[in-house]
């Protein structure tokens, strides 16, 4: 991901095309998540590890040039890049749209969620 430069704003690219983002985004860093295993005596009996996929969630603004069904909701095998205002970038590889297929009309918001087969973080 050489050449990625952060600015004063949050940037989201879907296959290299910038989207109009709104508000904050949530990043789920893939890997193993440890969870407690509780016994019937309400004590922790151990821990188990569960796989967690790489995900990016947030809101974008719909526009008159975005075909929501084809350009967003039906995306598969895409490269999703989120660049934070601090310059950190998170990239999902072979990502698929996994969110609900909903939007709002007042401000033209689309809630989006992508899950990647793999991901990486660039500081």
ChimeraX commands (.cxc) that place a marker at each C-alpha (Angstrom):
marker #1 position 0.00,0.00,0.00 radius 0.5
marker #1 position 2.81,2.38,-0.75 radius 0.5
marker #1 position 1.72,5.89,-1.53 radius 0.5
marker #1 position -1.23,6.05,0.86 radius 0.5
marker #1 position -1.22,9.42,2.57 radius 0.5
marker #1 position -3.60,10.50,5.32 radius 0.5
marker #1 position -5.06,13.97,5.40 radius 0.5
marker #1 position -7.35,15.83,7.75 radius 0.5
marker #1 position -10.31,13.64,6.89 radius 0.5
marker #1 position -11.39,10.05,6.91 radius 0.5
marker #1 position -11.17,8.44,3.47 radius 0.5
marker #1 position -12.77,5.24,2.23 radius 0.5
marker #1 position -11.91,3.63,-1.08 radius 0.5
marker #1 position -13.74,0.72,-2.68 radius 0.5
marker #1 position -11.55,-0.76,-5.41 radius 0.5
marker #1 position -9.70,2.57,-5.58 radius 0.5
marker #1 position -12.84,4.73,-5.88 radius 0.5
marker #1 position -13.28,7.28,-3.08 radius 0.5
marker #1 position -16.62,7.27,-1.27 radius 0.5
marker #1 position -18.32,10.13,0.56 radius 0.5
marker #1 position -17.94,9.11,4.22 radius 0.5
marker #1 position -19.91,10.36,7.22 radius 0.5
marker #1 position -19.02,10.20,10.89 radius 0.5
marker #1 position -16.90,7.56,12.50 radius 0.5
marker #1 position -16.05,4.11,11.20 radius 0.5
marker #1 position -15.52,0.93,13.18 radius 0.5
marker #1 position -12.62,-1.37,12.40 radius 0.5
marker #1 position -12.56,-4.99,13.57 radius 0.5
marker #1 position -9.05,-6.36,13.46 radius 0.5
marker #1 position -9.16,-10.00,12.48 radius 0.5
marker #1 position -7.58,-12.73,14.54 radius 0.5
marker #1 position -8.42,-14.72,17.62 radius 0.5
marker #1 position -10.67,-13.33,20.35 radius 0.5
marker #1 position -10.39,-14.92,23.78 radius 0.5
marker #1 position -13.60,-15.60,25.69 radius 0.5
marker #1 position -14.12,-16.97,29.19 radius 0.5
marker #1 position -15.70,-20.39,29.67 radius 0.5
marker #1 position -17.98,-20.24,32.71 radius 0.5
marker #1 position -19.02,-23.27,34.71 radius 0.5
marker #1 position -22.35,-23.84,36.43 radius 0.5
marker #1 position -20.64,-22.61,39.59 radius 0.5
marker #1 position -20.30,-19.16,37.93 radius 0.5
marker #1 position -16.50,-19.43,37.95 radius 0.5
marker #1 position -14.17,-19.14,35.04 radius 0.5
marker #1 position -13.12,-22.66,34.08 radius 0.5
marker #1 position -10.86,-21.62,31.25 radius 0.5
marker #1 position -10.75,-19.71,28.03 radius 0.5
marker #1 position -11.51,-20.42,24.40 radius 0.5
marker #1 position -10.35,-18.67,21.26 radius 0.5
marker #1 position -12.81,-17.70,18.52 radius 0.5
marker #1 position -11.85,-16.51,15.06 radius 0.5
marker #1 position -12.83,-12.92,14.26 radius 0.5
marker #1 position -12.83,-11.64,10.67 radius 0.5
marker #1 position -11.46,-8.29,9.53 radius 0.5
marker #1 position -14.35,-5.81,9.14 radius 0.5
marker #1 position -14.99,-2.14,8.37 radius 0.5
marker #1 position -18.36,-0.53,9.25 radius 0.5
marker #1 position -19.62,3.00,8.84 radius 0.5
marker #1 position -21.84,5.38,6.91 radius 0.5
marker #1 position -21.44,6.86,3.46 radius 0.5
marker #1 position -23.57,9.39,1.63 radius 0.5
marker #1 position -25.55,8.10,-1.32 radius 0.5
marker #1 position -25.22,10.19,-4.45 radius 0.5
marker #1 position -26.94,10.48,-7.80 radius 0.5
marker #1 position -24.04,8.64,-9.44 radius 0.5
marker #1 position -24.05,5.64,-7.09 radius 0.5
marker #1 position -26.05,2.60,-8.16 radius 0.5
marker #1 position -26.49,1.33,-4.61 radius 0.5
marker #1 position -27.53,-2.22,-5.49 radius 0.5
marker #1 position -24.68,-2.79,-7.95 radius 0.5
marker #1 position -21.98,-0.45,-6.68 radius 0.5
marker #1 position -22.27,-1.18,-2.96 radius 0.5
marker #1 position -24.60,-3.97,-1.84 radius 0.5
marker #1 position -23.46,-6.60,-4.36 radius 0.5
marker #1 position -19.72,-6.06,-3.93 radius 0.5
marker #1 position -17.62,-9.22,-3.66 radius 0.5
marker #1 position -13.86,-9.80,-3.83 radius 0.5
marker #1 position -13.11,-6.09,-3.46 radius 0.5
marker #1 position -10.23,-4.17,-1.94 radius 0.5
marker #1 position -11.55,-1.83,0.77 radius 0.5
marker #1 position -9.15,0.79,2.12 radius 0.5
marker #1 position -9.94,3.03,5.08 radius 0.5
marker #1 position -7.49,5.88,5.73 radius 0.5
marker #1 position -7.82,7.63,9.08 radius 0.5
marker #1 position -7.06,11.30,9.72 radius 0.5
marker #1 position -3.83,10.20,11.46 radius 0.5
marker #1 position -2.60,8.53,8.28 radius 0.5
marker #1 position -3.12,4.95,9.45 radius 0.5
marker #1 position -4.63,2.76,6.76 radius 0.5
marker #1 position -6.55,-0.48,7.11 radius 0.5
marker #1 position -7.12,-2.58,4.04 radius 0.5
marker #1 position -9.49,-5.51,3.56 radius 0.5
marker #1 position -8.52,-8.00,0.86 radius 0.5
marker #1 position -11.13,-10.02,-1.05 radius 0.5
marker #1 position -13.85,-8.20,0.86 radius 0.5
marker #1 position -17.57,-8.78,0.51 radius 0.5
marker #1 position -20.47,-6.51,1.49 radius 0.5
marker #1 position -21.96,-8.12,4.62 radius 0.5
marker #1 position -24.22,-5.37,5.95 radius 0.5
marker #1 position -27.95,-4.85,5.77 radius 0.5
marker #1 position -29.29,-3.48,2.51 radius 0.5
marker #1 position -30.70,-0.28,4.04 radius 0.5
marker #1 position -30.36,3.45,3.78 radius 0.5
marker #1 position -32.07,6.60,5.00 radius 0.5
marker #1 position -33.65,9.38,2.98 radius 0.5
marker #1 position -33.24,12.44,5.24 radius 0.5
marker #1 position -29.51,12.75,4.62 radius 0.5
marker #1 position -29.04,10.00,2.05 radius 0.5
marker #1 position -27.03,7.76,4.36 radius 0.5
marker #1 position -26.09,4.18,3.67 radius 0.5
marker #1 position -24.94,1.98,6.54 radius 0.5
marker #1 position -22.15,-0.15,5.11 radius 0.5
marker #1 position -20.22,-3.15,6.36 radius 0.5
marker #1 position -17.50,-5.08,4.59 radius 0.5
marker #1 position -15.80,-8.28,5.74 radius 0.5
marker #1 position -12.48,-9.29,4.25 radius 0.5
marker #1 position -10.92,-12.71,3.83 radius 0.5
marker #1 position -7.76,-11.08,5.16 radius 0.5
marker #1 position -6.71,-7.62,6.22 radius 0.5
marker #1 position -3.70,-5.55,7.06 radius 0.5
marker #1 position -2.83,-2.37,8.90 radius 0.5
marker #1 position -0.31,0.21,7.73 radius 0.5
marker #1 position 0.92,2.73,10.30 radius 0.5
marker link #1:1,2 radius 0.2
marker link #1:2,3 radius 0.2
marker link #1:3,4 radius 0.2
marker link #1:4,5 radius 0.2
marker link #1:5,6 radius 0.2
marker link #1:6,7 radius 0.2
marker link #1:7,8 radius 0.2
marker link #1:8,9 radius 0.2
marker link #1:9,10 radius 0.2
marker link #1:10,11 radius 0.2
marker link #1:11,12 radius 0.2
marker link #1:12,13 radius 0.2
marker link #1:13,14 radius 0.2
marker link #1:14,15 radius 0.2
marker link #1:15,16 radius 0.2
marker link #1:16,17 radius 0.2
marker link #1:17,18 radius 0.2
marker link #1:18,19 radius 0.2
marker link #1:19,20 radius 0.2
marker link #1:20,21 radius 0.2
marker link #1:21,22 radius 0.2
marker link #1:22,23 radius 0.2
marker link #1:23,24 radius 0.2
marker link #1:24,25 radius 0.2
marker link #1:25,26 radius 0.2
marker link #1:26,27 radius 0.2
marker link #1:27,28 radius 0.2
marker link #1:28,29 radius 0.2
marker link #1:29,30 radius 0.2
marker link #1:30,31 radius 0.2
marker link #1:31,32 radius 0.2
marker link #1:32,33 radius 0.2
marker link #1:33,34 radius 0.2
marker link #1:34,35 radius 0.2
marker link #1:35,36 radius 0.2
marker link #1:36,37 radius 0.2
marker link #1:37,38 radius 0.2
marker link #1:38,39 radius 0.2
marker link #1:39,40 radius 0.2
marker link #1:40,41 radius 0.2
marker link #1:41,42 radius 0.2
marker link #1:42,43 radius 0.2
marker link #1:43,44 radius 0.2
marker link #1:44,45 radius 0.2
marker link #1:45,46 radius 0.2
marker link #1:46,47 radius 0.2
marker link #1:47,48 radius 0.2
marker link #1:48,49 radius 0.2
marker link #1:49,50 radius 0.2
marker link #1:50,51 radius 0.2
marker link #1:51,52 radius 0.2
marker link #1:52,53 radius 0.2
marker link #1:53,54 radius 0.2
marker link #1:54,55 radius 0.2
marker link #1:55,56 radius 0.2
marker link #1:56,57 radius 0.2
marker link #1:57,58 radius 0.2
marker link #1:58,59 radius 0.2
marker link #1:59,60 radius 0.2
marker link #1:60,61 radius 0.2
marker link #1:61,62 radius 0.2
marker link #1:62,63 radius 0.2
marker link #1:63,64 radius 0.2
marker link #1:64,65 radius 0.2
marker link #1:65,66 radius 0.2
marker link #1:66,67 radius 0.2
marker link #1:67,68 radius 0.2
marker link #1:68,69 radius 0.2
marker link #1:69,70 radius 0.2
marker link #1:70,71 radius 0.2
marker link #1:71,72 radius 0.2
marker link #1:72,73 radius 0.2
marker link #1:73,74 radius 0.2
marker link #1:74,75 radius 0.2
marker link #1:75,76 radius 0.2
marker link #1:76,77 radius 0.2
marker link #1:77,78 radius 0.2
marker link #1:78,79 radius 0.2
marker link #1:79,80 radius 0.2
marker link #1:80,81 radius 0.2
marker link #1:81,82 radius 0.2
marker link #1:82,83 radius 0.2
marker link #1:83,84 radius 0.2
marker link #1:84,85 radius 0.2
marker link #1:85,86 radius 0.2
marker link #1:86,87 radius 0.2
marker link #1:87,88 radius 0.2
marker link #1:88,89 radius 0.2
marker link #1:89,90 radius 0.2
marker link #1:90,91 radius 0.2
marker link #1:91,92 radius 0.2
marker link #1:92,93 radius 0.2
marker link #1:93,94 radius 0.2
marker link #1:94,95 radius 0.2
marker link #1:95,96 radius 0.2
marker link #1:96,97 radius 0.2
marker link #1:97,98 radius 0.2
marker link #1:98,99 radius 0.2
marker link #1:99,100 radius 0.2
marker link #1:100,101 radius 0.2
marker link #1:101,102 radius 0.2
marker link #1:102,103 radius 0.2
marker link #1:103,104 radius 0.2
marker link #1:104,105 radius 0.2
marker link #1:105,106 radius 0.2
marker link #1:106,107 radius 0.2
marker link #1:107,108 radius 0.2
marker link #1:108,109 radius 0.2
marker link #1:109,110 radius 0.2
marker link #1:110,111 radius 0.2
marker link #1:111,112 radius 0.2
marker link #1:112,113 radius 0.2
marker link #1:113,114 radius 0.2
marker link #1:114,115 radius 0.2
marker link #1:115,116 radius 0.2
marker link #1:116,117 radius 0.2
marker link #1:117,118 radius 0.2
marker link #1:118,119 radius 0.2
marker link #1:119,120 radius 0.2
marker link #1:120,121 radius 0.2
marker link #1:121,122 radius 0.2
marker link #1:122,123 radius 0.2
view
